[in-house]
Amino acid sequence: MISGEPKIYSSSEHGRRHFCSECGTGLFHVNASMLPGIIDIQSATYDDPDAVPPTVHIQVAERLRWMEHAHELPTFEHYPPQP
């Protein structure tokens, strides 16, 4: 967001999700009850996401089992080759 105020959605009793009021992009999440003093910023919204590399995996209790090995899947610069 370059200007303006974000829209706020109360996603739970204490959780608040903030979105761009123009395009709907998620910006950040706060929950003073679960994460006092922490603002969870959506990394895709950084000007330079590489400047803040991840250091941990969180919220893994409910992740799909195959996500544990997703980093081992083949990768493509853009799209996979077409048959």
N, CA, C and O of each residue as an XYZ file, in Angstrom:
332
protein
N       0.849     -1.173      0.000
C       0.000      0.000      0.000
C       0.891      1.231      0.000
O       1.785      1.363      0.836
N       0.652      2.096     -0.906
C       1.454      3.300     -0.997
C       0.779      4.448     -0.258
O       1.450      5.326      0.284
N      -0.534      4.437     -0.239
C      -1.245      5.499      0.475
C      -2.596      4.965      0.946
O      -3.035      3.892      0.534
N      -3.236      5.731      1.811
C      -4.546      5.344      2.303
C      -4.467      4.484      3.548
O      -3.383      4.177      4.043
N      -5.609      4.109      4.035
C      -5.720      3.296      5.235
C      -6.170      1.891      4.857
O      -7.018      1.731      3.980
N      -5.614      0.871      5.507
C      -6.052     -0.489      5.204
C      -7.447     -0.763      5.759
O      -7.867     -0.151      6.741
N      -8.150     -1.679      5.124
C      -9.414     -2.197      5.654
C      -9.053     -3.245      6.699
O      -8.031     -3.921      6.575
N      -9.874     -3.380      7.712
C      -9.602     -4.340      8.782
C     -10.749     -5.332      8.861
O     -11.921     -4.955      8.878
N     -10.386     -6.618      8.911
C     -11.344     -7.703      9.049
C     -11.077     -8.410     10.370
O      -9.955     -8.845     10.629
N     -12.090     -8.526     11.196
C     -11.964     -9.241     12.469
C     -12.115    -10.733     12.180
O     -13.232    -11.239     12.071
N     -10.998    -11.428     12.059
C     -11.018    -12.840     11.673
C     -11.275    -13.780     12.845
O     -11.577    -14.956     12.642
N     -11.160    -13.278     14.047
C     -11.468    -14.057     15.249
C     -11.731    -13.064     16.376
O     -11.739    -11.854     16.153
N     -11.941    -13.564     17.556
C     -12.237    -12.671     18.679
C     -11.146    -11.613     18.870
O     -11.445    -10.448     19.134
N      -9.884    -12.022     18.735
C      -8.777    -11.092     18.948
C      -7.984    -10.791     17.682
O      -7.227     -9.821     17.653
N      -8.138    -11.601     16.633
C      -7.352    -11.436     15.417
C      -7.919    -10.389     14.482
O      -9.129    -10.303     14.273
N      -7.016     -9.591     13.923
C      -7.401     -8.559     12.960
C      -6.509     -8.675     11.737
O      -5.284     -8.624     11.847
N      -7.123     -8.831     10.575
C      -6.383     -8.910      9.318
C      -6.565     -7.596      8.581
O      -7.678     -7.086      8.454
N      -5.465     -7.062      8.102
C      -5.465     -5.765      7.426
C      -5.212     -5.978      5.939
O      -4.296     -6.704      5.553
N      -6.037     -5.336      5.106
C      -5.991     -5.491      3.658
C      -5.908     -4.130      2.979
O      -6.349     -3.121      3.528
N      -5.332     -4.117      1.772
C      -5.347     -2.901      0.964
C      -6.797     -2.594      0.620
O      -7.518     -3.463      0.130
N      -7.223     -1.369      0.873
C      -8.614     -0.998      0.618
C      -8.910     -0.849     -0.871
O     -10.075     -0.779     -1.261
N      -7.881     -0.799     -1.703
C      -8.077     -0.669     -3.155
C      -8.115     -2.023     -3.857
O      -9.030     -2.279     -4.641
N      -7.136     -2.899     -3.592
C      -7.020     -4.153     -4.359
C      -7.306     -5.406     -3.541
O      -7.459     -6.483     -4.116
N      -7.383     -5.299     -2.220
C      -7.688     -6.446     -1.388
C      -6.488     -7.280     -0.963
O      -6.661     -8.299     -0.294
N      -5.282     -6.877     -1.332
C      -4.086     -7.628     -0.944
C      -3.948     -7.649      0.572
O      -4.058     -6.615      1.230
N      -3.703     -8.858      1.129
C      -3.462     -8.966      2.560
C      -2.153     -8.292      2.919
O      -1.148     -8.509      2.242
N      -2.137     -7.483      3.963
C      -0.947     -6.733      4.358
C      -0.326     -7.269      5.642
O       0.863     -7.587      5.675
N      -1.119     -7.370      6.687
C      -0.590     -7.871      7.946
C      -1.714     -8.345      8.860
O      -2.892     -8.086      8.612
N      -1.322     -9.045      9.920
C      -2.265     -9.634     10.869
C      -1.768     -9.332     12.278
O      -0.570     -9.408     12.551
N      -2.671     -8.999     13.150
C      -2.329     -8.804     14.558
C      -3.304     -9.601     15.424
O      -4.484     -9.731     15.095
N      -2.793    -10.126     16.529
C      -3.619    -10.813     17.510
C      -2.940    -10.599     18.860
O      -2.054    -11.359     19.249
N      -3.367     -9.559     19.562
C      -2.737     -9.180     20.829
C      -2.868    -10.267     21.888
O      -2.079    -10.300     22.832
N      -3.839    -11.148     21.751
C      -4.019    -12.216     22.725
C      -3.001    -13.341     22.505
O      -2.374    -13.803     23.459
N      -2.835    -13.783     21.251
C      -1.908    -14.880     20.939
C      -0.474    -14.413     20.730
O       0.471    -15.087     21.141
N      -0.316    -13.274     20.097
C       1.013    -12.768     19.745
C       1.173    -11.329     20.214
O       1.260    -10.421     19.387
N       1.215    -11.100     21.530
C       1.298     -9.721     22.023
C       2.561     -9.022     21.518
O       3.663     -9.562     21.608
N       2.382     -7.829     20.993
C       3.505     -7.028     20.520
C       4.058     -7.442     19.167
O       5.078     -6.909     18.731
N       3.401     -8.391     18.490
C       3.900     -8.870     17.194
C       2.919     -8.506     16.091
O       1.706     -8.646     16.250
N       3.455     -8.040     14.974
C       2.674     -7.797     13.765
C       3.176     -8.782     12.725
O       4.362     -8.779     12.394
N       2.295     -9.622     12.206
C       2.640    -10.624     11.197
C       2.472     -9.972      9.826
O       1.354     -9.853      9.324
N       3.576     -9.553      9.226
C       3.553     -8.866      7.932
C       3.631     -9.890      6.810
O       4.463    -10.797      6.857
N       2.785     -9.760      5.816
C       2.809    -10.648      4.660
C       4.082    -10.383      3.861
O       4.265     -9.291      3.324
N       4.961    -11.381      3.783
C       6.275    -11.177      3.167
C       6.197    -10.768      1.702
O       7.102    -10.093      1.211
N       5.159    -11.151      1.003
C       5.037    -10.774     -0.410
C       4.784     -9.277     -0.590
O       4.851     -8.771     -1.710
N       4.498     -8.570      0.493
C       4.238     -7.136      0.371
C       5.489     -6.280      0.566
O       5.442     -5.063      0.385
N       6.610     -6.912      0.937
C       7.849     -6.153      1.111
C       8.326     -5.603     -0.231
O       8.109     -6.232     -1.267
N       8.966     -4.448     -0.223
C       9.595     -3.936     -1.434
C      10.688     -4.890     -1.901
O      10.883     -5.077     -3.102
N      11.406     -5.497     -0.946
C      12.469     -6.449     -1.260
C      12.322     -7.666     -0.352
O      12.940     -7.716      0.712
N      11.502     -8.664     -0.759
C      11.289     -9.835      0.092
C      12.573    -10.592      0.428
O      12.634    -11.248      1.468
N      13.603    -10.520     -0.422
C      14.862    -11.209     -0.138
C      15.619    -10.576      1.027
O      16.528    -11.197      1.579
N      15.263     -9.361      1.404
C      15.954     -8.664      2.491
C      15.618     -9.265      3.860
O      16.343     -9.052      4.832
N      14.522    -10.012      3.927
C      14.083    -10.591      5.201
C      13.793    -12.080      4.979
O      12.632    -12.474      4.870
N      14.840    -12.905      4.913
C      14.622    -14.337      4.656
C      13.960    -15.029      5.845
O      14.131    -14.596      6.985
N      13.208    -16.095      5.591
C      12.562    -16.813      6.689
C      13.583    -17.508      7.573
O      14.654    -17.903      7.113
N      13.244    -17.652      8.830
C      14.132    -18.332      9.781
C      13.457    -19.516     10.463
O      14.132    -20.334     11.088
N      12.126    -19.620     10.351
C      11.386    -20.718     10.980
C      10.139    -21.036     10.146
O       9.712    -20.238      9.311
N       9.575    -22.206     10.390
C       8.257    -22.575      9.866
C       7.291    -22.469     11.031
O       7.572    -22.978     12.117
N       6.157    -21.815     10.821
C       5.155    -21.701     11.882
C       3.824    -22.257     11.394
O       3.640    -22.494     10.200
N       2.910    -22.459     12.316
C       1.570    -22.940     12.008
C       1.607    -24.264     11.238
O       0.833    -24.448     10.298
N       2.485    -25.178     11.620
C       2.624    -26.442     10.886
C       1.709    -27.552     11.424
O       1.637    -28.626     10.827
N       1.028    -27.316     12.510
C       0.183    -28.349     13.110
C      -0.898    -28.842     12.151
O      -1.288    -30.008     12.210
N      -1.378    -27.981     11.280
C      -2.472    -28.350     10.377
C      -2.045    -28.387      8.913
O      -2.893    -28.459      8.024
N      -0.735    -28.337      8.654
C      -0.320    -28.338      7.249
C      -0.565    -29.716      6.635
O      -0.589    -30.733      7.327
N      -0.741    -29.716      5.338
C      -0.904    -30.964      4.605
C       0.391    -31.755      4.686
O       1.474    -31.174      4.620
N       0.296    -33.065      4.827
C       1.483    -33.895      4.992
C       2.482    -33.720      3.847
O       3.692    -33.722      4.076
N       1.983    -33.568      2.617
C       2.904    -33.470      1.479
C       3.693    -32.166      1.479
O       4.700    -32.067      0.778
N       3.270    -31.170      2.237
C       4.012    -29.906      2.290
C       5.380    -30.070      2.953
O       6.276    -29.261      2.713
N       5.556    -31.090      3.772
C       6.853    -31.332      4.410
C       7.950    -31.556      3.379
O       9.121    -31.280      3.643
N       7.571    -32.061      2.195
C       8.557    -32.382      1.161
C       8.368    -31.555     -0.110
O       8.959    -31.870     -1.143
N       7.562    -30.516     -0.046
C       7.288    -29.709     -1.236
C       8.564    -29.120     -1.834
O       8.646    -28.949     -3.050
N       9.547    -28.810     -1.015
C      10.799    -28.230     -1.519
C      11.603    -29.225     -2.353
O      12.552    -28.830     -3.031
N      11.242    -30.505     -2.316
C      11.953    -31.529     -3.084
C      11.362    -31.733     -4.482
O      11.940    -32.461     -5.289
N      10.240    -31.113     -4.777
C       9.600    -31.273     -6.081
C      10.407    -30.590     -7.185
O      11.176    -29.669     -6.911
N      10.234    -31.043     -8.440
C      10.929    -30.383     -9.547
C      10.548    -28.899     -9.621
O       9.441    -28.510     -9.248
N      11.463    -28.101    -10.096
C      11.208    -26.667    -10.228
C      11.363    -26.237    -11.687
O      12.085    -26.881    -12.448
N      10.699    -25.170    -12.072
C      10.748    -24.620    -13.421
C      10.836    -23.108    -13.311
O      10.200    -22.511    -12.444
N      11.609    -22.492    -14.171
C      11.741    -21.036    -14.171
C      10.386    -20.361    -14.356
O      10.106    -19.332    -13.740
N       9.551    -20.946    -15.205
C       8.218    -20.379    -15.442
C       7.177    -21.484    -15.393
O       6.577    -21.714    -14.343
N       6.950    -22.173    -16.506
C       5.966    -23.252    -16.568
C       6.662    -24.542    -16.961
O       7.712    -24.505    -17.602
N       6.087    -25.703    -16.581
C       6.703    -26.964    -17.007
C       6.553    -27.136    -18.523
O       5.650    -26.562    -19.132
N       7.442    -27.927    -19.121
C       7.349    -28.162    -20.564
C       6.015    -28.821    -20.910
O       5.487    -29.627    -20.144
N       5.490    -28.467    -22.058
C       4.231    -29.050    -22.528
C       4.517    -30.292    -23.354
O       5.457    -30.299    -24.148
N       3.723    -31.346    -23.182
C       3.956    -32.590    -23.959
C       3.730    -32.393    -25.442
O       3.884    -33.335    -26.220
